[in-house]
Amino acid sequence: MTHHIVIAGGGASGAIMAANLFRLGDGALRVTLVEASGEIGKGLAYSTNNPSHLFNVRAAQLSAFSGTPDHFERWLAIAYPQIARNGPFVPRGIYGEYLEAALRETAPVGKFRVLSQACVGMRQLENGVEVTLADGSSLPAHFAVVATGFGMQKPNEGLLSNPWNDPLPEDKDARVLIVGTGLTMVDTVLSLLDNGHRGKIIAVSRRGLLSQRHALHRPLQLSTADIPLGASIHYLSRWLTDLVRTHVANGGDWRDVMDGMRPHIQAVWRYLPTESRQRFLRHAAAFWDIHRHRMPPAQAERIDAVLESGQLEIVKGRFVSATRCGTRLFADIVRSGWDEPQPFKADVIYDCRGVRRRADQTLPGLPGALVEAGAARLEKLGLGLEFDRNCALVNREGEPSARIFGIGPVTLGTFWESIAVPDIREQARLIAEKIASGGRVAPRNSLASLP
Ligand SMILES: Cc1cc2nc3c(=O)[nH]c(=O)nc-3n(C[C@H](O)[C@H](O)[C@H](O)COP(=O)(O)OP(=O)(O)OC[C@H]3O[C@@H](n4cnc5c(N)ncnc54)[C@H](O)[C@@H]3O)c2cc1C
């Protein structure tokens, strides 16, 4: 029987999912990709056409298929030989093109279609799934996958500009305030500089932390048994700090430890007590992020240069609100060590606080609709929907679905390490294997396997 699979969301996760289904499905399936924008493989991360916006993952890790690790590099060498020579950190803007090529290569003629619509609901039936679209029509499917991304990109908050959608200031001397000091801030500063910006740029965040830079290193070989799974975040932090200290004292690099931990992060998160997860989010996530999500050297050099010249200043403080006075904006910021907010004058304020935010009790879009209908429930900390270890959607009663799965950032709360390409393609492989086998999966193939 030919299975029909509907994927809601056609960003990188949806496209990688579809390509893996075709690779493993042996021609015995049809895929409908429902993508609101109609653009395949781009989503939030890869819609940029600024060549300064680089991947923070090396080209060697960007294949859509975990079983063919050089697939992306081979495509790059033919499609963009100059970029391939400049490697290993390539512009993000070419990735959508690669994913379209991967789909062309794998999808049998007549078995793949894209619907430019929003998916508004999914209902599991006895032998399949009913997928509802924004125009009121519905699609019958055997399986469905939620690939709607972070889904938390908010409309502009009051006077704050959106770094992904809003234009750069025409006035090259404008005073720019950026709320957030993570990689979105880095993208925004590079966009401003590429546009010839001369004015002062101030970036503010509670801890004023800047991402570390990539460097050549050799990941430490760690087995899951080496890691104190289930320990409190306090114990884990001390264990990790000691490991780094010892490794560095022996001539190694801290990055070796971070990247050695990477294959085990999903297991660490899975076994972390809820209270420890909360403490991690409150106190340690910002430190973790700057070491885990590093800047490519080319970006780091430009950021260092503008910090040194004084054009970019990083301020430690908490953004409270913004007000307008004539043509000027004022941001209230409580600086570290102060009680009262201080007004910061700016011509433009960008909101670069990122997309990983607590959803509290409501989620927008399809995830929100699934929760409301009882087909899904929020993960305990409200970081997204809850999935089981095989990426199956967990319903209101706590039962994993046999037919609806999730991939990418939408599974962040369950896996934590599920937003970068190497993790997404691993999820895609797992889900595709499960679907190809009619819904069963060998326990050893689960994500976050037991030690
Ligand atoms: C700015 C930025 C830079 C990043 N850089 C890197 C990097 O360098 N390296 C790396 O490995 N990872 C990076 N990431 C992580 C990134 O999240 C993933 O690599 C990946 O792009 C996630 O893709 P996605 O398709 O799940 O989500 P998204 O990119 O958010 O795409 C979701 C798609 O679903 C569509 N959609 C949403 N709801 C519906 C609906 N109801 N119906 C139909 N369509 C819908 C949207 O239109 C969108 O196209 C970055 C992320 C961001 C935001």
The ligand as an SDF file (V2000), in Angstrom:
LIG
                    3D

 53 58  0  0  0  0  0  0  0  0999 V2000
   18.1980   33.0480   12.6100 C   0  0  0  0  0  0  0  0  0  0  0  0
   18.5000   31.5930   12.8070 C   0  0  0  0  0  0  0  0  0  0  0  0
   19.7460   31.0920   12.4650 C   0  0  0  0  0  0  0  0  0  0  0  0
   20.0180   29.7370   12.6350 C   0  0  0  0  0  0  0  0  0  0  0  0
   21.2420   29.2810   12.2940 N   0  0  0  0  0  0  0  0  0  0  0  0
   21.5010   27.9560   12.3710 C   0  0  0  0  0  0  0  0  0  0  0  0
   22.7660   27.4470   11.9740 C   0  0  0  0  0  0  0  0  0  0  0  0
   23.6640   28.2050   11.6070 O   0  0  0  0  0  0  0  0  0  0  0  0
   22.9820   26.1090   12.0480 N   0  0  0  0  0  0  0  0  0  0  0  0
   21.9970   25.2360   12.4700 C   0  0  0  0  0  0  0  0  0  0  0  0
   22.2280   24.0230   12.4780 O   0  0  0  0  0  0  0  0  0  0  0  0
   20.7950   25.7010   12.8690 N   0  0  0  0  0  0  0  0  0  0  0  0
   20.5380   27.0230   12.8280 C   0  0  0  0  0  0  0  0  0  0  0  0
   19.3360   27.5010   13.2500 N   0  0  0  0  0  0  0  0  0  0  0  0
   18.3750   26.5550   13.7860 C   0  0  0  0  0  0  0  0  0  0  0  0
   17.2040   26.3420   12.8810 C   0  0  0  0  0  0  0  0  0  0  0  0
   16.1140   26.4830   13.7350 O   0  0  0  0  0  0  0  0  0  0  0  0
   17.0880   25.0100   12.2080 C   0  0  0  0  0  0  0  0  0  0  0  0
   18.2770   24.7160   11.5390 O   0  0  0  0  0  0  0  0  0  0  0  0
   15.9330   24.9170   11.1990 C   0  0  0  0  0  0  0  0  0  0  0  0
   16.0090   25.9800   10.3120 O   0  0  0  0  0  0  0  0  0  0  0  0
   14.5620   24.8320   11.8060 C   0  0  0  0  0  0  0  0  0  0  0  0
   13.6710   24.6910   10.7410 O   0  0  0  0  0  0  0  0  0  0  0  0
   12.1290   24.4860   10.8990 P   0  0  0  0  0  0  0  0  0  0  0  0
   11.6400   24.1400    9.5350 O   0  0  0  0  0  0  0  0  0  0  0  0
   11.8260   23.5190   11.9790 O   0  0  0  0  0  0  0  0  0  0  0  0
   11.5850   25.8630   11.4210 O   0  0  0  0  0  0  0  0  0  0  0  0
   11.3550   27.2560   10.6810 P   0  0  0  0  0  0  0  0  0  0  0  0
   12.5610   27.6980   10.0000 O   0  0  0  0  0  0  0  0  0  0  0  0
   10.7610   28.1510   11.7080 O   0  0  0  0  0  0  0  0  0  0  0  0
   10.2690   26.9310    9.5600 O   0  0  0  0  0  0  0  0  0  0  0  0
    8.9460   26.5670    9.8710 C   0  0  0  0  0  0  0  0  0  0  0  0
    8.1550   26.6750    8.6070 C   0  0  0  0  0  0  0  0  0  0  0  0
    6.8500   26.2040    8.8620 O   0  0  0  0  0  0  0  0  0  0  0  0
    5.9040   27.0760    8.2620 C   0  0  0  0  0  0  0  0  0  0  0  0
    4.6890   26.9640    9.0660 N   0  0  0  0  0  0  0  0  0  0  0  0
    4.5370   27.2610   10.3760 C   0  0  0  0  0  0  0  0  0  0  0  0
    3.2950   26.9620   10.7880 N   0  0  0  0  0  0  0  0  0  0  0  0
    2.6590   26.4560    9.7000 C   0  0  0  0  0  0  0  0  0  0  0  0
    1.3460   25.9480    9.4900 C   0  0  0  0  0  0  0  0  0  0  0  0
    0.4470   25.9040   10.4850 N   0  0  0  0  0  0  0  0  0  0  0  0
    1.0140   25.5160    8.2520 N   0  0  0  0  0  0  0  0  0  0  0  0
    1.9220   25.5500    7.2370 C   0  0  0  0  0  0  0  0  0  0  0  0
    3.1760   26.0230    7.3910 N   0  0  0  0  0  0  0  0  0  0  0  0
    3.5390   26.4590    8.6030 C   0  0  0  0  0  0  0  0  0  0  0  0
    6.5410   28.4460    8.2880 C   0  0  0  0  0  0  0  0  0  0  0  0
    6.0260   29.2610    7.2500 O   0  0  0  0  0  0  0  0  0  0  0  0
    8.0240   28.0910    8.0820 C   0  0  0  0  0  0  0  0  0  0  0  0
    8.3810   28.1140    6.7380 O   0  0  0  0  0  0  0  0  0  0  0  0
   19.0310   28.8690   13.1430 C   0  0  0  0  0  0  0  0  0  0  0  0
   17.7890   29.3820   13.5060 C   0  0  0  0  0  0  0  0  0  0  0  0
   17.5200   30.7190   13.3450 C   0  0  0  0  0  0  0  0  0  0  0  0
   16.1730   31.2350   13.7370 C   0  0  0  0  0  0  0  0  0  0  0  0
  1  2  1  0
  2  3  1  0
  2 52  2  0
  3  4  2  0
  4  5  1  0
  4 50  1  0
  5  6  2  0
  6  7  1  0
  6 13  1  0
  7  8  2  0
  7  9  1  0
  9 10  1  0
 10 11  2  0
 10 12  1  0
 12 13  2  0
 13 14  1  0
 14 15  1  0
 14 50  1  0
 15 16  1  0
 16 17  1  0
 16 18  1  0
 18 19  1  0
 18 20  1  0
 20 21  1  0
 20 22  1  0
 22 23  1  0
 23 24  1  0
 24 25  2  0
 24 26  1  0
 24 27  1  0
 27 28  1  0
 28 29  2  0
 28 30  1  0
 28 31  1  0
 31 32  1  0
 32 33  1  0
 33 34  1  0
 33 48  1  0
 34 35  1  0
 35 36  1  0
 35 46  1  0
 36 37  1  0
 36 45  1  0
 37 38  2  0
 38 39  1  0
 39 40  1  0
 39 45  2  0
 40 41  1  0
 40 42  2  0
 42 43  1  0
 43 44  2  0
 44 45  1  0
 46 47  1  0
 46 48  1  0
 48 49  1  0
 50 51  2  0
 51 52  1  0
 52 53  1  0
M  END
$$$$
